[in-house]
Amino acid sequence: MEILLDGRRRQVPSGTRLSEILEAHDPCCSIAVVRPAAAQATQTRTILVATTRGEVVIELSASPGITLDIAGLATPLPLHWADRYAAAFGPFPLEFTPSRTPRPYSRGDVLVGCGGYDPRHSYLIFSRIRHLADHGAVGEGGVVGRVVSGGGVIDRWMAGDRIERIERVISWEDRTTAFTTTDPSSLPLEDGMQVVTRVAVVAQGYTPEKVDTSLAATVEHLLLVVQRGHFHVHRAASTHIRDESLSGSDLPTEEKQFRGEGTVTVRSEGPGRGDVYIYRTDLPGTPAHSVAGQVVHGIELVKLAKAGEILCISVSPPRLDLIGMTAEKAVKVAGERGLTTALDTQDLSRLVVDQDPGTTMEALAKRSVTLSTAPEGKVIGIRLDDDRAPASCEIFRQVTGLKVHALGRMPLFFRFEDVLLFRPPLRQGRKILPENTPEGEVPAYALGMTNDSRKGAGAVGIRSSPHREFGPTSEPFEGTNILGVVVDTGKLGALKEKEMIYVREVGP
């Protein structure tokens, strides 16, 4: 049997099960399966074009004056030429009469033209921007379709690229022929079956040759949400799927664009700001969303995913976050990404506590990073109690930076007797409701935060001895939320007022 696994054709013996052809697949991630549906496929007017830079989906249109079965073109088709206006793949022979007249074309138009007004040297041409040109097309302009997904891909083509595969896209209205599964061992493969195990995204503004930093903050947020390789489908609507892992994050509104099929956006305004969307269909742009990337593989998985599922996802480029590494490891990782490093120390055992530029896109554009370090003694290991104080722990991670980095920071504001008080920056209006308030006795080295019942809400404290009346911030029990415990207790004695202290979470 022949099947299609993530865009690549595979020959498998009859009776093979899906699990037998998967290599290192994350078992918690859903897999899209499209059963053979030849009759259904012949009715659709949507074509998938797989190229060396990603996938493009074309919606075909009637083209008077020319007959062309795009899905029937022999592949591979090399990129013959490309400029800022258009990119042409071919040649291949056809029969039509060129008009020798310039015609207007819009971005995303797909047309058939020819070189030297000879149809025996015809090309499939993708319009990159609105322009007026004579591409050797028929009198009506030769437009055979429009790009509806993968608009970012057409901008990245360059010499050496090619179209590797062209095929009709199956309509998935009938879920008996297309579905998702997390149990590949129970699914026997069928001849002609299509299997999609992952979603691949290219960040907006990124190519290996050039990096646009105008959307750096939005892209960094996307990279943070999916840095573990998972997209959590918290909501699945007819137009999109949504990951709410970092809902409530504050982000700038960076760019409003048309949200086509496969577009990835981050909501920057209103309810759900910080949510990441992947679109299943075309929608107009909105000021509340900034475009973060474009799906270049796996749109089938996006379309079929249901609420509650997890999708395996990768974004190019992967996130660059050196904070929390030793200086030695950070220099090595940066070098592997083609970046030079500037350090504030010769001691490579120190830990990186700051990185400039702070975003992946800006660092890649600059091709260098400046790293600030701190000795191991200034980094305190802690263990947070998410079971008893989930909301308070979430606030603590946000105000210290542990939400986005392996190391958080907070200034040591004051120390007296057995108490250390810290003042991490708290956004005005942030509510800290009473949660996990102590009873009986607060144990030594508990980590606490003052809640909204007291004037000093947001203060974080550590008390080195047990107490039966006051919590780690020296507030009464009802004004104290216990966050967890300090693990590196031996480092506390050397800490000084007014200096920055760093924290990291450690396992049990």
C-alpha positions in Angstrom: 0.0 0.0 0.0 1.0 3.6 -0.5 0.2 6.2 2.2 1.1 9.8 2.7 2.8 10.5 6.1 3.4 14.2 6.8 3.6 14.9 3.1 5.9 12.1 2.2 4.8 9.0 0.3 5.5 5.7 2.0 5.1 2.1 0.8 3.8 -0.1 3.6 2.7 -3.8 3.7 -0.9 -4.6 3.8 -2.2 -4.8 7.4 0.2 -2.3 8.8 -1.1 -0.3 11.7 -0.5 3.5 12.2 1.7 3.0 15.3 4.1 0.9 13.2 5.2 3.8 11.0 5.4 6.5 13.6 8.8 7.4 15.0 9.2 9.2 18.3 5.7 10.6 18.2 4.5 12.2 21.4 1.6 10.0 22.6 -0.4 12.9 24.0 -0.7 14.6 20.6 -3.5 14.0 18.2 -2.9 12.7 14.7 -5.1 13.6 11.7 -6.2 10.8 9.4 -7.8 11.3 6.0 -9.2 8.1 4.5 -9.2 7.7 0.7 -12.1 9.6 -0.8 -11.4 9.9 -4.5 -14.9 10.9 -5.5 -15.0 13.6 -2.9 -11.5 14.8 -3.9 -12.5 15.2 -7.6 -15.3 17.6 -6.6 -13.1 20.1 -4.6 -11.5 23.1 -6.4 -8.7 23.5 -3.8 -5.2 22.5 -4.6 -2.3 21.9 -2.2 1.2 22.8 -3.5 4.0 21.4 -1.4 7.3 23.3 -2.0 10.8 23.3 -0.4 9.8 26.3 1.6 6.4 25.1 2.8 2.8 24.4 1.6 0.6 26.7 -0.3 -3.2 26.2 -0.8 -4.8 27.5 -4.0 -8.5 27.9 -4.6 -9.0 27.3 -8.4 -11.2 29.6 -10.5 -12.5 29.3 -14.0 -10.0 30.6 -16.5 -11.4 31.4 -20.0 -9.0 30.8 -22.8 -6.8 28.2 -21.1 -7.2 24.6 -20.0 -4.9 23.4 -17.2 -5.2 20.6 -14.7 -2.8 21.9 -12.0 -3.0 18.7 -10.0 -1.9 16.8 -13.2 1.4 18.8 -13.6 4.5 16.6 -13.5 6.6 17.4 -10.4 9.1 18.5 -9.3 8.8 21.9 -10.9 11.9 24.1 -10.3 11.7 27.8 -9.6 12.7 29.3 -12.9 12.8 33.0 -11.9 11.6 35.2 -9.0 11.6 39.0 -8.4 9.7 41.3 -6.0 6.6 41.0 -8.2 6.2 37.3 -8.9 7.7 33.8 -8.9 7.5 31.3 -11.7 7.8 27.5 -11.7 8.4 25.4 -14.8 8.6 25.2 -17.7 6.0 22.7 -19.0 4.3 22.5 -22.4 0.7 23.9 -23.0 -1.4 25.1 -25.9 -2.8 28.6 -25.8 -2.4 31.9 -27.6 -0.5 34.6 -25.5 -2.1 38.1 -25.7 1.2 40.1 -25.5 -0.7 42.7 -23.4 0.2 43.8 -19.8 -2.5 42.8 -17.3 -3.1 43.8 -13.7 -2.5 41.2 -11.0 -3.2 41.2 -7.3 -1.1 39.6 -4.5 -2.0 35.9 -4.3 -3.1 35.5 -8.0 -1.9 32.3 -9.6 -1.6 32.5 -13.3 -0.2 30.6 -16.3 2.2 32.5 -18.6 5.0 31.6 -21.0 8.5 32.6 -21.8 9.2 34.3 -25.2 5.5 34.0 -26.0 6.0 30.3 -26.6 3.4 28.1 -24.8 5.7 25.2 -25.0 7.7 27.0 -22.2 4.8 27.7 -19.9 5.1 28.6 -16.2 2.9 28.5 -13.1 3.3 32.1 -11.8 2.5 33.4 -8.3 1.9 37.1 -7.9 3.7 38.5 -4.8 2.4 42.0 -4.9 -0.1 44.0 -6.9 1.5 44.8 -10.3 0.9 45.4 -14.0 2.9 43.0 -16.3 2.9 41.0 -19.5 3.6 37.5 -18.4 2.8 35.9 -21.8 -0.7 34.9 -20.6 -4.0 34.6 -22.5 -6.0 37.7 -23.2 -8.0 37.5 -20.0 -4.8 37.4 -17.9 -4.4 33.7 -17.4 -5.4 33.7 -13.7 -6.3 30.1 -12.7 -6.7 30.6 -8.9 -5.8 32.4 -5.8 -3.6 31.6 -2.8 -5.8 31.1 0.2 -3.2 29.7 2.6 0.6 30.0 2.8 0.9 33.6 1.7 4.1 33.9 3.7 5.6 30.9 1.7 5.5 32.7 -1.6 7.6 35.5 -0.2 10.4 33.1 0.8 11.1 31.3 -2.5 14.5 31.8 -4.0 16.9 30.1 -6.4 17.1 26.4 -5.8 13.5 26.0 -4.5 11.0 23.8 -6.3 7.4 22.5 -6.2 7.7 18.9 -4.9 4.1 17.8 -5.0 0.7 19.1 -6.2 -2.6 17.4 -5.1 -6.2 18.2 -4.6 -7.3 19.0 -1.1 -10.1 16.7 0.3 -13.1 18.3 1.8 -13.6 17.2 5.4 -17.3 17.7 5.8 -17.8 14.0 6.2 -16.0 13.1 9.5 -16.2 9.4 8.5 -13.4 10.0 6.0 -11.3 12.4 8.1 -10.8 12.5 11.9 -8.2 12.7 14.7 -6.9 9.9 16.9 -4.6 9.5 19.9 -4.7 5.7 19.5 -2.5 4.8 16.5 -2.1 1.2 17.6 -5.8 0.4 16.9 -5.9 2.0 13.4 -5.1 -0.2 10.3 -3.7 1.8 7.4 -5.5 1.9 4.0 -4.1 2.4 0.6 -4.1 6.1 -0.2 -4.6 7.2 3.4 -3.2 10.5 4.4 -1.7 10.9 7.9 -0.6 14.2 9.5 1.2 14.1 12.9 2.3 17.7 13.4 1.8 21.4 12.6 4.7 23.4 11.4 4.6 27.3 11.5 7.0 29.9 10.2 7.1 33.0 12.3 6.0 36.3 10.7 8.9 38.2 9.4 11.4 35.3 9.5 13.5 33.8 6.8 17.0 32.3 7.2 18.4 35.2 5.1 16.6 38.1 6.7 14.7 38.8 10.0 12.1 41.5 10.4 11.9 42.6 14.0 8.7 44.7 13.8 6.7 41.8 15.3 9.3 40.6 17.7 7.1 40.7 20.9 4.2 38.9 19.3 6.4 36.2 17.8 8.2 35.8 21.2 4.8 35.2 22.9 3.9 32.5 20.3 7.3 30.8 20.9 6.7 30.9 24.6 3.3 29.3 24.3 4.5 26.4 22.2 8.1 26.1 23.4 7.4 22.6 24.7 6.1 21.5 21.3 2.4 21.5 22.2 -0.6 23.5 21.1 -3.4 23.0 23.5 -6.8 23.3 21.8 -8.7 24.9 24.7 -11.4 26.1 22.2 -12.3 24.9 18.7 -14.7 27.1 16.7 -15.7 26.9 13.0 -13.2 29.6 12.1 -10.2 28.8 14.5 -8.6 26.8 17.2 -7.3 28.6 20.3 -4.6 28.0 22.9 -5.3 29.9 26.2 -2.2 28.8 28.1 -1.0 32.4 28.6 -4.3 34.1 28.7 -4.2 37.5 30.4 -0.7 38.4 29.1 -0.1 42.1 28.3 1.1 42.5 24.8 1.5 45.4 22.3 -0.7 45.6 19.2 1.9 45.2 16.5 0.3 44.5 13.1 -3.2 44.0 11.8 -3.4 41.8 8.8 -5.9 39.7 6.8 -6.4 36.4 8.7 -6.3 33.7 6.0 -6.5 30.0 6.5 -3.5 28.9 8.5 -2.7 32.3 9.8 -1.5 32.4 13.5 -2.4 35.4 15.6 -2.1 36.6 19.2 -4.9 38.5 20.7 -3.5 41.7 22.2 -6.7 43.5 23.3 -9.9 42.6 25.2 -10.9 39.4 26.9 -8.5 36.6 26.3 -5.5 38.8 25.5 -2.5 36.5 25.1 -4.5 33.7 23.5 -3.0 32.2 20.4 -5.3 31.5 17.4 -4.8 29.4 14.3 -7.4 30.0 11.6 -9.3 27.3 9.8 -10.9 29.8 7.3 -10.4 33.3 6.0 -11.4 36.3 8.1 -10.7 40.0 7.8 -8.0 41.6 10.0 -8.9 43.2 13.4 -6.9 45.6 15.6 -7.3 43.2 18.5 -5.1 40.6 16.9 -1.4 40.7 15.8 -0.2 38.2 13.2 2.5 35.9 14.6 3.1 33.3 11.9 1.8 31.1 9.1 1.1 27.3 9.0 3.3 25.7 6.4 2.4 22.1 7.2 -0.4 20.4 8.9 -3.4 22.6 8.1 -5.4 19.3 8.0 -4.7 18.7 11.7 -5.7 22.3 12.5 -9.0 21.8 10.6 -9.9 18.5 12.3 -8.8 19.2 15.9 -11.4 19.2 18.6 -11.5 21.1 21.9 -9.4 19.3 24.6 -6.9 17.9 22.2 -3.2 18.6 22.0 -1.3 19.1 18.8 2.4 18.6 18.2 3.7 21.9 16.8 7.0 23.5 15.8 7.8 27.1 15.0 10.7 28.3 12.9 12.8 29.8 14.3 12.7 28.0 17.8 12.9 30.3 20.8 16.3 31.6 22.0 16.2 31.9 25.8 19.6 31.7 27.5 18.5 32.9 30.9 19.1 30.2 33.6 21.9 28.5 31.7 25.5 28.5 32.8 27.6 31.1 30.8 29.5 28.2 29.3 26.3 26.5 28.0 24.8 29.8 26.8 27.9 30.6 24.7 27.6 27.2 23.1 23.9 27.4 22.4 24.2 30.9 21.0 27.1 29.8 18.8 25.0 26.9 17.4 22.4 29.5 16.4 25.0 31.6 14.6 25.3 34.3 17.3 28.3 35.9 19.0 28.1 36.5 22.7 29.4 39.3 25.0 29.8 38.3 28.7 30.3 40.4 31.8 32.5 37.7 33.3 35.4 35.3 32.6 33.8 32.8 35.0 31.8 30.5 32.8 30.2 28.7 35.8 28.1 31.8 36.6 24.4 31.7 35.6 22.9 33.9 32.9 20.3 36.2 34.5 19.7 38.7 31.6 19.9 38.6 27.8 20.0 41.5 25.4 18.2 41.6 23.0 15.6 39.8 24.9 13.5 38.4 22.0 14.5 35.7 19.6 13.8 37.7 16.4 15.8 40.7 17.6 18.7 38.5 18.7 18.7 36.7 15.3 18.6 40.0 13.4 21.5 41.4 15.4 23.4 38.1 15.3 24.7 38.7 18.8 23.6 38.8 22.4 24.9 40.5 25.5 24.6 38.3 28.6 24.6 39.4 32.3 25.4 36.8 34.9 25.2 36.2 38.6 27.0 33.7 40.9 25.3 30.5 42.0 25.0 31.9 45.5 22.5 34.6 44.4 20.2 32.0 42.9 17.7 30.5 45.4 15.9 27.2 44.7 12.2 27.2 45.6 9.3 24.8 45.4 5.8 26.3 44.7 2.6 24.7 45.9 0.2 24.9 42.9 -2.2 22.5 44.5 -3.0 24.7 47.4 -2.3 28.2 46.0 -2.7 28.1 42.2 -3.7 31.7 41.8 -1.0 33.1 44.1 1.7 30.9 42.5 0.6 32.2 39.1 0.9 35.8 40.2 4.3 35.1 41.7 5.6 33.5 38.5 4.4 36.5 36.5 5.8 39.3 38.8 9.2 37.5 39.1 9.6 36.4 35.5 9.4 32.7 36.2 6.5 32.6 33.8 8.7 33.2 30.8 12.3 32.2 32.0 14.0 29.5 34.0 15.1 32.2 36.5 13.0 34.8 38.1 14.1 37.9 40.0 13.0 40.0 42.9 14.8 42.8 44.9 15.6 42.2 48.6 13.8 45.2 50.1 14.5 44.7 53.8 15.8 42.1 56.2 15.4 42.0 60.0 15.8 39.3 62.6 14.6 36.1 60.9 12.6 37.7 58.0 13.6 38.6 54.5 11.2 40.9 52.6 11.1 41.2 48.8 9.2 43.7 46.6 8.7 42.3 43.1 6.9 44.7 40.7 3.1 44.2 40.9 0.8 45.6 38.2 -1.6 48.1 39.6 -5.1 46.7 40.1 -3.9 43.1 40.3 -6.0 41.2 42.8 -4.4 38.9 45.4 -7.3 37.1 47.1 -6.7 35.2 50.3 -5.6 31.7 49.5 -3.8 28.9 51.4 -3.6 31.1 54.5 -1.7 29.3 57.4 -3.2 27.7 60.4 -1.5 26.9 63.7 2.1 27.5 62.8 4.1 28.7 59.7 7.1 26.4 59.3 10.6 27.7 58.8 11.6 28.8 55.3 8.0 29.0 54.1 7.6 31.4 51.1 4.6 33.7 51.5 2.9 36.7 49.8 0.8 39.3 51.4 -2.8 39.3 50.1 -5.3 42.1 49.5 -6.6 42.1 53.1 -3.4 44.0 54.1 -2.0 47.3 53.0 1.3 45.8 51.8 -0.3 43.4 49.3 2.2 41.9 46.9 5.2 41.7 49.3 7.0 38.4 49.3 8.7 37.1 52.4 10.8 34.3 53.9 11.0 33.5 57.6 13.9 31.3 58.7 12.2 30.1 61.9 8.6 28.8 62.6 6.0 31.2 63.9 2.5 30.7 65.4 1.3 34.3 64.9 2.8 35.9 61.8 3.6 34.7 58.3 6.7 35.0 56.2 6.0 38.7 55.4 5.4 39.5 59.1 1.6 39.9 58.5 -1.1 38.1 60.5 -2.1 34.7 59.1 -5.3 36.0 57.5 -3.2 38.4 55.4 -0.7 35.8 54.2 -0.8 33.4 51.3 1.7 30.6 51.5 3.3 30.0 48.1 5.6 27.1 48.9 9.0 26.6 50.5 12.6 27.6 50.0 15.0 24.7 49.2 18.4 26.5 49.2 18.1 27.7 52.8 21.9 27.8 53.2 22.2 30.7 50.8 19.9 33.1 52.6 22.4 34.2 55.2 24.6 35.9 52.7 21.9 38.0 51.0 22.1 41.8 51.4 19.4 44.5 51.3 18.9 46.4 48.0 20.5 43.6 45.9 18.7 41.6 43.2 18.0 38.0 44.2 17.2 35.3 41.6 14.9 32.3 42.1 14.4 29.1 40.2 11.9 26.3 40.7 13.3 22.9 41.6 11.6 19.5 41.7 10.6 17.5 44.8 
